[in-house]
Amino acid sequence: MTNSEPPAIDPDIVDADPDPSSSSGSSRGGLLRSSALVGAGTALSRITGFVRVAAIAYAFGASNLGDAYNLANQAPNVVYELILGGILSATLVPVFIDHLKRDDGGVQAIVAVTLRVLVVLTVAAVVAAPWIMRLYTSLRDADDAAALEAVGVPLMRMFLVQILFYGLTTLATAILNARKVFTAPAFAPVLNNLVVAAVMVAVPIVNGGNPELADVNDDAGLLLLIGLGTTAGIVAMTVVLWPFVRRTGLSFPLDAPMRHPAVREVARLSGWTVGYVAANQVALAVIAVLANQREGDVTAYTTAFVFFQLPHGLVAVSIMTTFLPELSDAAASDDWVRFRSRFAYGLRALAAAILPASVGYVVIGRPLVSVLLQRGSFDAADVAVTADILQNFALGLVGFSVYLYALRGFYAMKDTKTPFVLNVFENGLNIVLAVALVGPLGVQGLALAYAGAYLTAAVVALLVLRTRIGGLGGSVTRRSLTGTAGAAVAMGVIVGAVTARVGGLSGAGALARVGLGVGLGAAVYVAILGLLGSTFSPNHRVDDPAN
């Protein structure tokens, strides 16, 4: 049974003007308010996500217990994204918008079919947990592998239940976004981060000290606290969204027809995106196996990766989100002069924002990790390994952000095949480099492989896009990128020379070094860019930068 036309959304949860095509000031104001709220939610989610990671590091450190936890907690993400997540995230919003207008029951049919698939997938994954964990521990010593599996398998079974809730969250987010409700989905992950962080802080209290692998293996209560407490965060994130969904006026009968055209439409549109996601998840699983050869390496790698992604999540994602609608509009209008100009402008702005963060990680990565994480089970040795990994990651931070921005250019042209091909190339190169470097360099080699793969893929993606659209800003972009790179390197040299004489690598000395480094680095970077002049600025605009 389908609904009549859904009623107007409750004004308490409206985030944008219901008519996005309107040119009225109120419409633009609503969209700007939505963008600001979503940006705030994203930033708060990233920050509390870091708090969650810090709490996990505090509870477990870079240890076998930390490795078992991180490997088990990675499994539901890999399984969900590999089999279902890519299909849903790539297609649901436009399909839901279309079928809400038609009021033909398409949204209900998609929800009903997805729920059935989620239940089957969750049960199958829980059953397969021992084999999944065995894959992750395949390169460990037999005794270590057995100890990891004794704790990792039951944890993984409790974590794999999250697959069902990840799917429900994706459905709820798509429904709300299709009805112009954006704030609740943007802030929901914060609840997950806070719940998990609270659980991790409680673990040493319950155990009477920071636990080790044997403690969790011998204490069923502690095992349940860690496993169910972590999953409770995902459940909370999901549950908080569905009251907002109900307030849209939609109902979801479980007997909705599986053969509805909307279901076939989702399958058809997913296309290349499924392959794109699959390439990412296969590479992620391979790297996890390669990282899990020594105690603590998986935890150190995972923790360093969170640092690595923070500047991208806080800055680059906002730039990409801001520029994509205009790029899409220019492509739809065949206005390639505007497309080139706006893409090049975004590229310059992104590089100017990300380059100093990359250099900063290289120069003050060690004291920064110490200030933020060195407490509880996370000791100085853990800090040193994590910082080394982070510094290798940092070499590819600009490449990572530029590559993902370049893919937005193809998506703006409604081209999903080229991103798929580029992503297969990038992930294939990452795996090849990882296998080659993990032997001589250990887990640091995996981070270096990741950086090298994304740097190479970024160059290739820009070259392909340049050929497609006829230019990327010519001499203006070259001068701007050269100037910002020079300013960032000079900043790094000056900050490195000054901070080496101040403070230390831990405690108050590390805090002094980080504070001085950030303040001095920002001042030097901005000053050098100012001295270089306007043509080196990312804000420099030209009518048509094609060459």
N, C-alpha and C positions, 0 to 999 in steps of 0.2 A: 504494500500500500504506500503510495507516494504522498508527500506533503503537498499542501497548497503552497502558494507563494509565501516564502518565509517572511515573518513579520520584521519590522525594522529592529535593528539591533538595539539592545538596551543602551541608552546614552552613557551609562556608567562605564561601559567597556568599549565605546567607540574610540578609535584612534585616528581615523582619517575621514575626510569627507566621503560620503558614499558614492559620489560620482567623480572618479579620478580624472575624467576627461574634461571636467569643468575648468574654465579658465578664471573663475572668480577668485577674489582675494581670499575668501574663506576656505576654498578648496586648497589653494596653495598653502595657506596657514596650517590646515589640517595635516597636509602631507609633510610639511616641515616639522610639525609637532611630532608626527609619527616617527620621522627619521631621527629626531633628537632622542625620543624615548627608546627607540630600538638601539641607537648608538650607546645610550647609557646602560641599557640592559646587557648589551654585548660586552661593554667594558667591565661592568660589574661581574658578569659571568666569567670573564677571563681572569680577573683579579681573585675572585673567590675560588676559581679553579686552581690557581696557584697556591692559595691557602690550603686547599685539599691535598695537593701534592706535597706541600711542606709538612702537613700533618702525617701523611703516610710515611714520609722520610723520618720524621720524629719517632714514630712508633716502631718502624722496622729497620731503618737504616739500609745500607747497601749490603744485604745479607741474603742467605738462602731463603729465609722467610719472605723478605721483600721480593725476591725473584719469583717465588711460588705465587705470591699475591698478584704481582703485575702480569705474569703470564696467564694466570687464570682469569684475571679481569679483562685481559685483551681479547679473550676468546669470543665472548658474546658480540663484541663490536665487529670482529672479523667475519663471523658466521652470518650475522644479520646483514652487513653491508654487501658481502659476497653474493648472497642468495636473493635478498629482497630490498635492502636499503637503497641501492642505486636506482632501482626501478621506481620506487615510491618518491624519493626526494627529487628526481629529475622531471617528473610528469604530473604530480598530483595537483598543484595549484592551478595551472591553466586548464586542466581537465575539469576540476571542481568548479571553477568560475563558469565555464561553458555550460555544464549540466545543471548548476544552480539556476542559471537563467532559463534553461529549458524546463526545469521542474519535471524531469522525466524519470526520477529515481536512480539516476546514474551514480550519484554520490553514495547513496545507501547500498547499491550493489557492490561498489568498489570496497566499501568498508566491510561488508559482510564477507566477501571473498577473501580480503586481506586477513581478517580475523581467523578464518579457517586455516589459511596458510601459516599464519603466525603460530597457532597452537600446534600444528603438526611439526613445524620447524623447531619449535622450542623443545618439544618432547624428544624429537630425534637427536637434537644437539645434546640434551642432558644424558641420553643413553650413550652417546658417542664420546662423552667427556674423557674416559680413560685413554682412548686412542688419540684424542687431540693433545692431551697432556704428554703422552708418550712421544708424539712428534716433536713437541717443544723441548723435551729433555734428551733427544736422541744423541746429542753430541757430548753429554755429560758423562762423567765417570759413573759406573753402574750403581755404586752405593749412594752417591749424591742423587742420581736420577730417582732411585727408589724412595729416598727421603723426601725429595721434592714432590713426587707423585702421591705419597701418602697424605700430604696436606693439600697439594694442588688440585687433586681430583675432586675431593668433596667441596673445596672452595669453588672450583669451576662449575660444579653442578648447581650450586646456589647462585652463581653469577649468571649462568646461561639462561636462567628464568628471565633475566633482563631483556632477552630478545623480544618477548611478548610486549613488554612495556616500551621498548624502543619503537616498536611498530605502532603502538597506540599513540605515543607521543608524536610520531611523524604524521599520523592521520589527523590528530587534533590540531597540530600546527598548520597543516595544509587547509583544513576546514576554516580555521580562524583567519588565516591570511587571505583566503578566498572571499571572506566576508569583511575584509578590511580591518581586522582586529590583529594588531601586531605586538602590543606591549606584553601581554601575558606570555606568549611563547618566548619572547626575548629574555624575560626575567626568570622563567621557570627553571633553567639550569642552575641558577644561584641556589635554589633550595636543595638540589642534589649535592652541590659542593659543600654546603653548610652541614648537611646531615652526615655525610661521609667524614668531614673534618672532625665533627664532634665524636663520632664513633672511634676514630683513630686516636684522638686525645684520651678517650676513655680506656682504650686497650691496655696501656701500661698501668693504669690505676687498678683495673680489674685483676691484672696479672701480678701486681705487686712489683712491677719493674718492666723494662722493655723486654718483650718475649723473644724467644728464639724458636726455630722450627720445631724442636722437640717439645717445647712447652705447648704449642698449639696442637701438636699431634696427640699429646697426652690429656688435653683438656677440651672435652666436647663443648662446654659452655663458651670457652674462649673462641673456639672454631666457629660456633654459631654466631657469636657477636660480630666477628670479622665478616663472615660470609653474608649473613642476613642483614647486618647493619649496612654493608655496602650496597646491597640490592635495595634496601629500604630507601636509599637516596634516589635511585632511579624510579621507584614506585611513587615516591612523593612528587617528583618532577612531573610524572604522568598524571597522577590523580588531580593535581591542582589545575590542570588545563581543562578537564572535562566539564566542570560546572560552567565554564565560559562557553564551551561547545553547546551545552544544553540551552543556554540563554540565547542562542541564535535561532531557536525554534525548530531545529532539525531533530528527527527521530531516526533510529537505526534498527529496523527489524532484521533479525538474524536470518530470516527466510527469504531475503531479497534474492532475485534470480541471478545465478552465477553467469548466465550467458548474455547478460546485458551488453549492448554495444560499448558502453563506457569501459567495461573490463578489457575488452579487446583493444580499445583505443590506448589504454595505459600500456598494455603489452607491446603494442606497435610503436608507440612513441619512445619507449625506453631505449630501444635500438642500441646505438653505439655507446650510450651512457653505461649500460650494463658491462660492456667490455672495459670501459674506462675504469669503473670501480673495481672490477675483478683484477685488473692489472695492479692497482694500488694494494689490494688486500693480499694478493699472492706475494708481492714484494715484501709487504709488512710481515707476513708469516715467515718468509725465508730469513729476513733480517733478525727476527726474534729467535729463530733456531740458532743462527750463527752467533748471536750475542750471548746465548746461554751456554757458555763453555766453562766459565769460572764464576765462583760465588760473587754475587753483587753486581755483575756486569749488566744484567738486564735492568736492574733498578737504576743504576747510574745512567745508563743510556736513556731510559724512559724519563728520568728526572731532567737530564740535560736537554732533552727534546722539548720539554715544556718551556724551559727558558728560551730556547731557540724560537719557538713559535709565538712567544708573547708579543714582540714588536710587530710581527706580521698581523696578529689578531687585533691588536689595538690600533694600528695605523693603516697598514696596507689594505686590509679588508674594507675599511671605511672608504678609502680612495676608490677601490674597485666597485663597491656598491654605488658610490656617487656617480661614477662615470659610465657604468653599464647602460642605464636607461638612455642617456644621450647618444652613446655609440649605437645602440639599437635603433634609435629614431633616425640617426643619420644614414645608417645602412638601409633601413626600410625606404628612405627617401632617395636613395642612390646619390646622396650628397657626400661624395668621397673626400672633397676638400675639407668639409667640416669633420668627417670621421678621422682623417689623418691629423688634423690640428688638435682635436680633443684627445685622441689616443696619445699623441706625442706629449701633450701637456701633462696627462696623467702619468706617463712614464717618467717624465722629469721630476714630477712631484714625489712619486713613489721612491725613486732612487735617492732623492734628497733627504727623505725621511728615514729610509732604512739603512743607508750606508753608515751613518754615525753609530747606529745601534750595533751593526756588525763589527765595526772597529772597536767599539767600546767593550764588547764581549771578549775580544782577543786581548785587550790591554788590561782590563780589570775583572775578568771573568772569575778568577780564583777568589779574591776577597769578596766579590759579590755573592758567590755561592755560599761562602762561609757565613756572611752576615745573615743571609736569608734561611739557611738550612742547618747550620752546625749546632745542633742541640739534640738531646735525647739519644737515640741510637745512631744518628747520623754524625760520625766523628770526622776528624781531620783527614784520615785516609780516604773516606768516602768523598769528602769535599774535593780532594786532589784529583781523584779519578773522574768525578763528575765535571769538574772545571776543564780538565784536559779534553773530554768529549765535547763539551760546549764550545771550546775554542776551535775545534775542528769543524763542528757544525756551522759556526759563525762565518766561516769562509764561504759558505753557500747561501747565506741568508738573503742577499740581494738577488741571487739567481732564483731562489725559491719564490720570492714575491713577484719578480718580473715574469717568470714562467707562468704563474697562475694568472697574472694580469693579461699576458699575451693571449692566453686561452679565452679570456673574456672577450677579446676582440673577435675571435672566431664565433663564439656563442652569439655575439651581437649580430653577426651575419647569418644566424640560424644554421651554422655549420657545426655539427657534432662529430662528424667523421674525422676531421683533421685533429681535434683534441684527443680523440681515441688513439690515432696513430702516433701522435707525439707522446702520449702517456705510455704507450707500450714501449716506445724507444727509451724514454726516461727511466722507467722501472727496470727494463732489461739491462740498461747500462748500470743502474744502481746495483743490481744483483751481481753482474760481472765484476764490477769494481770491488764490491764487498767481499766476494770470494777471493779475489786477488790480494786484498789488503788486510783481511782479518788475521791471516797467518803471521805476517811480519809485524803488524801494528796492534793487533788485538782489537778490543772494542772501539778504540779510537779510530782504527781504520774503517770501521763501519760508518762512523760519522763523517769521515773524510770522503768516503765513497758517496754518501748521500749528498754532500756538498758539491762534489765534482759532477755528479749526474745532473743535478738541478742547474748548475752553471752552464753546462753544455747544452742541456735541453732549452734553457732560456735563450741562448744565442740562436739555436736552430729555430725555435718558435718565432723569434723576432724576424729572422731572415725569411721564413715562409710567409709571415704576415706582411712584411714589407713588399714582397713580390706580389702578393694578392691585392694590396690596396695602393701600391705605387709610391710608397715612401713612409718614413717614420720620423720626419722632422728635419732631415738634412743636417746642415751645418749648425743650426740652432740647437738641435738635440745633442749633437756631438760635443759642442762647446759646453753645454750645460752639464752633461754627464762627466766630461773631463774635469770641469771645475769642481763639481760636488765630490768626485772621487779624490781629487787633489786635496780639497779642504778636509775630507774625512781622514786621509792618510796623515796630513800635517797635524791634525787634531790628535791622532793616535800617538804620533812621535812625541809631541809636547806633553800630553797627559801621561804617557808612559815614563818619560824622563822625570817629570815632577813627582808623580805618585810613588815612584820607586824609592824616593827619599823620605816618604811620609808613612807613618803607621806600619802595619804589618799585614799578615795574611789571615789573621783570625782575631776574634774579640773586638775590643774598642779600636785597635789599630786598623783592622779591616774596615770597620765602619767609617773611620776617618779617611781612609784611602778611597773608598767608594764615594763618599760625599764630595770630597775634593775633585775626584775624577769626573763625576757627573757635572758638577758646576763649572769646572774649568773647561771641560770638553764642550759643553753647550756654548759657552762664551767664545771660545776659540773658533769653533765651527761657524757660528753666525758671523763673527768678525771677518773671517777669511772670505766667506761668500760675499759679504758686503764689499770688501776690497776688490774682488774680482769683477764686480760690475753687473749690470742688469742682464746682459746676454747670457751670463752663467746661471742666472736665477731660474728655478723651475717655473716661476710665474711669467717669464717672458713669453709673449704671445705674438704669433705671426698669422697672416691670413691663410697661407697654404705652405706648409713646411715640406712638401714633397720635393724630391730631387731625382 
